[in-house]
């Protein structure tokens, strides 16, 4: 499991959901992300966890980190 940072577009493609779904998860703090410039970056390990379990579980992410 790699822990690189991925874009919202990559995350949507990887999880086979719409990019707006990924952004919604970030806004509602279901998915931890870091703001880099104008975009968001998500840890690959978090994407792997979602892909493995098939869902984003509310409450698993304590806080969305923004800069």
C-alpha positions, 0 to 999 in steps of 0.5 A: 500500500503506497501512501502517495498523494493523489488528485481528486480526478485520480481518486474518482477514476480509481474508485469508479465514482464521479469527481464531484462525489470525491469532492462531496466526501471531502467537504463532508469530512468523510475523506481526509484531504490536503488542499494543495494550490487550487486542488485537493490531494488524498492519501493513496492509503485512504483510497485503497481502504475505501476500494477494499471496503467498498464504502466511505464510513462516516466518522473514520476521518477525524479531521480534514486538513487544509492549508 
